Amino acid sequence: MILGRTGRSNRRGPRDTPAMMAAPVDCLIIGGGPAGLTAAIYLARFHLSTVLLDDGHSRALQIPCTNNHAGFPDGISGRELVGRMQAQALRFGARILSGRVDDVMIAAEGFRALGSDIALEARSMLIATGVTNRRPIIDDATHAEALARGKLRYCPVCDGFEVTDQNVAVIGSGPRAISECEFLRSYTARVSLILDRRDNLTEIDVRRLADIGVPVIAGPPRDFGLEPDGLSFSVSKKRLRFEAVYPALGSIIHSKLATSLGAAVTDEGCIQVDPHQRTTRSGLYAAGDVVKGLDQISHAMGEAGVAATTIRNDLASVRPRLR
Ligand SMILES: Cc1cc2nc3c(=O)[nH]c(=O)nc-3n(C[C@H](O)[C@H](O)[C@H](O)COP(=O)(O)OP(=O)(O)OC[C@H]3O[C@@H](n4cnc5c(N)ncnc54)[C@H](O)[C@@H]3O)c2cc1C
């Protein structure tokens, strides 16, 4: 049962308000992107009591239209995809709550999660908290509009096809940005690297880029502006315009809740899991971008399906599930 803060029975809706839970649930999922929602669908269909808590910043919500997600030949917006997955999870009895989990700890039957408006206990917990891309310095409105119009992009694996033969800039420095330039060169001959800091390319990097015809332009880029046919910005005394811009500035990995429970992470900060999505902390599982992988919807969903099935089987090994 879910009780409101005042103890009243809570209403049920697509995204319930945060609540105090009376009894431990079988699984608490933290994160309501493609990974968390896939797990919610599977777990609810295993007849497990499942609560998903999400604070509403899925990277999928930023996708204007994904064209590489199988099954949607005309593409689908990330918002529409997430909405469909929420409806599917709710249909089979998962509870979806809006709210942020600030703290997790070990409890008698598993774990306790605390947020500003929630306290609940769960026998198992799935971390599906994703990552946040580091942005160039660009105001929120311009950023949102540029994303929506496909002038600003964060994922060449997802949408490199869409910039075929366009004039493209990669913003960044270091190995990630160089690899992104190399990757994008298989889509277009017109790729430029805009450095986000000074003097941070090695001789080898410079040669690698020169070999594939990628000019290096000193940055950092500033004063971004949307144009009818691209995104412009200033570097030194020049104003440049590109049909598409890819920041390659790395990500903030949301693995803090897992590390606070002692789960191991990689050097980059991704949660370490075994082939069944178990973390190094018993009863704690992880899936999606927060785990090292392809950072794609399909991969997040696949990991979540594996995690949910493992959770089901691990719980059943302690307490057999008989109907
Ligand atoms: C612009 C853009 C375009 C993309 N295009 C594509 C594409 O075309 N194809 C493709 O396959 N992939 C694409 N991706 C990547 C895709 O969005 C991600 O791989 C996918 O969303 C990962 O799913 P996830 O569930 O792991 O994480 P997310 O979708 O990021 O979801 C994580 C959720 O956890 C929540 N959360 C985090 N911490 C807490 C907390 N403490 N308490 C409560 N909730 C919390 C967040 O608010 C968020 O809702 C794109 C990404 C971007 C940014």
The ligand as an SDF file (V2000), in Angstrom:
LIG
                    3D

 53 58  0  0  0  0  0  0  0  0999 V2000
   20.0530   14.7850  -27.7140 C   0  0  0  0  0  0  0  0  0  0  0  0
   20.1030   13.2950  -27.5520 C   0  0  0  0  0  0  0  0  0  0  0  0
   19.7260   12.4820  -28.6140 C   0  0  0  0  0  0  0  0  0  0  0  0
   19.7790   11.1000  -28.4690 C   0  0  0  0  0  0  0  0  0  0  0  0
   19.3520   10.3250  -29.5150 N   0  0  0  0  0  0  0  0  0  0  0  0
   19.3110    8.9860  -29.3860 C   0  0  0  0  0  0  0  0  0  0  0  0
   18.8410    8.1600  -30.4460 C   0  0  0  0  0  0  0  0  0  0  0  0
   18.4180    8.6400  -31.4940 O   0  0  0  0  0  0  0  0  0  0  0  0
   18.8790    6.8070  -30.2720 N   0  0  0  0  0  0  0  0  0  0  0  0
   19.3240    6.2330  -29.1160 C   0  0  0  0  0  0  0  0  0  0  0  0
   19.3200    5.0080  -28.9970 O   0  0  0  0  0  0  0  0  0  0  0  0
   19.7640    7.0010  -28.0700 N   0  0  0  0  0  0  0  0  0  0  0  0
   19.7630    8.3500  -28.1780 C   0  0  0  0  0  0  0  0  0  0  0  0
   20.2280    9.1290  -27.1370 N   0  0  0  0  0  0  0  0  0  0  0  0
   20.7320    8.4590  -25.9190 C   0  0  0  0  0  0  0  0  0  0  0  0
   19.5370    8.0020  -25.0340 C   0  0  0  0  0  0  0  0  0  0  0  0
   18.7360    9.1070  -24.7190 O   0  0  0  0  0  0  0  0  0  0  0  0
   20.0710    7.3660  -23.7680 C   0  0  0  0  0  0  0  0  0  0  0  0
   20.9680    6.3160  -24.0960 O   0  0  0  0  0  0  0  0  0  0  0  0
   18.9320    6.7900  -22.9120 C   0  0  0  0  0  0  0  0  0  0  0  0
   18.0320    7.8080  -22.5440 O   0  0  0  0  0  0  0  0  0  0  0  0
   19.5140    6.1210  -21.6610 C   0  0  0  0  0  0  0  0  0  0  0  0
   18.4610    5.6560  -20.8600 O   0  0  0  0  0  0  0  0  0  0  0  0
   18.6480    5.5470  -19.2620 P   0  0  0  0  0  0  0  0  0  0  0  0
   17.3190    5.0570  -18.7800 O   0  0  0  0  0  0  0  0  0  0  0  0
   19.8670    4.7950  -18.9450 O   0  0  0  0  0  0  0  0  0  0  0  0
   18.9260    7.0390  -18.7630 O   0  0  0  0  0  0  0  0  0  0  0  0
   18.0020    8.3240  -18.8720 P   0  0  0  0  0  0  0  0  0  0  0  0
   17.0770    8.2180  -20.0400 O   0  0  0  0  0  0  0  0  0  0  0  0
   18.8990    9.5020  -18.8360 O   0  0  0  0  0  0  0  0  0  0  0  0
   17.1100    8.2680  -17.5560 O   0  0  0  0  0  0  0  0  0  0  0  0
   17.6730    8.4020  -16.2730 C   0  0  0  0  0  0  0  0  0  0  0  0
   16.5780    8.9470  -15.3660 C   0  0  0  0  0  0  0  0  0  0  0  0
   16.9930    8.8680  -13.9910 O   0  0  0  0  0  0  0  0  0  0  0  0
   16.5350   10.0290  -13.3190 C   0  0  0  0  0  0  0  0  0  0  0  0
   17.3360   10.2080  -12.0930 N   0  0  0  0  0  0  0  0  0  0  0  0
   18.6790   10.3920  -11.9800 C   0  0  0  0  0  0  0  0  0  0  0  0
   19.0360   10.4950  -10.6810 N   0  0  0  0  0  0  0  0  0  0  0  0
   17.8840   10.3700   -9.9670 C   0  0  0  0  0  0  0  0  0  0  0  0
   17.5870   10.3800   -8.5670 C   0  0  0  0  0  0  0  0  0  0  0  0
   18.5550   10.5320   -7.6380 N   0  0  0  0  0  0  0  0  0  0  0  0
   16.2910   10.2440   -8.1790 N   0  0  0  0  0  0  0  0  0  0  0  0
   15.3020   10.0870   -9.0970 C   0  0  0  0  0  0  0  0  0  0  0  0
   15.5250   10.0570  -10.4380 N   0  0  0  0  0  0  0  0  0  0  0  0
   16.8010   10.1950  -10.8580 C   0  0  0  0  0  0  0  0  0  0  0  0
   16.7500   11.1390  -14.3540 C   0  0  0  0  0  0  0  0  0  0  0  0
   15.9850   12.2970  -14.0560 O   0  0  0  0  0  0  0  0  0  0  0  0
   16.2620   10.4280  -15.6240 C   0  0  0  0  0  0  0  0  0  0  0  0
   14.8730   10.6080  -15.8270 O   0  0  0  0  0  0  0  0  0  0  0  0
   20.2120   10.5190  -27.2460 C   0  0  0  0  0  0  0  0  0  0  0  0
   20.5970   11.3500  -26.1860 C   0  0  0  0  0  0  0  0  0  0  0  0
   20.5500   12.7170  -26.3280 C   0  0  0  0  0  0  0  0  0  0  0  0
   20.9460   13.6020  -25.1850 C   0  0  0  0  0  0  0  0  0  0  0  0
  1  2  1  0
  2  3  1  0
  2 52  2  0
  3  4  2  0
  4  5  1  0
  4 50  1  0
  5  6  2  0
  6  7  1  0
  6 13  1  0
  7  8  2  0
  7  9  1  0
  9 10  1  0
 10 11  2  0
 10 12  1  0
 12 13  2  0
 13 14  1  0
 14 15  1  0
 14 50  1  0
 15 16  1  0
 16 17  1  0
 16 18  1  0
 18 19  1  0
 18 20  1  0
 20 21  1  0
 20 22  1  0
 22 23  1  0
 23 24  1  0
 24 25  2  0
 24 26  1  0
 24 27  1  0
 27 28  1  0
 28 29  2  0
 28 30  1  0
 28 31  1  0
 31 32  1  0
 32 33  1  0
 33 34  1  0
 33 48  1  0
 34 35  1  0
 35 36  1  0
 35 46  1  0
 36 37  1  0
 36 45  1  0
 37 38  2  0
 38 39  1  0
 39 40  1  0
 39 45  2  0
 40 41  1  0
 40 42  2  0
 42 43  1  0
 43 44  2  0
 44 45  1  0
 46 47  1  0
 46 48  1  0
 48 49  1  0
 50 51  2  0
 51 52  1  0
 52 53  1  0
M  END
$$$$
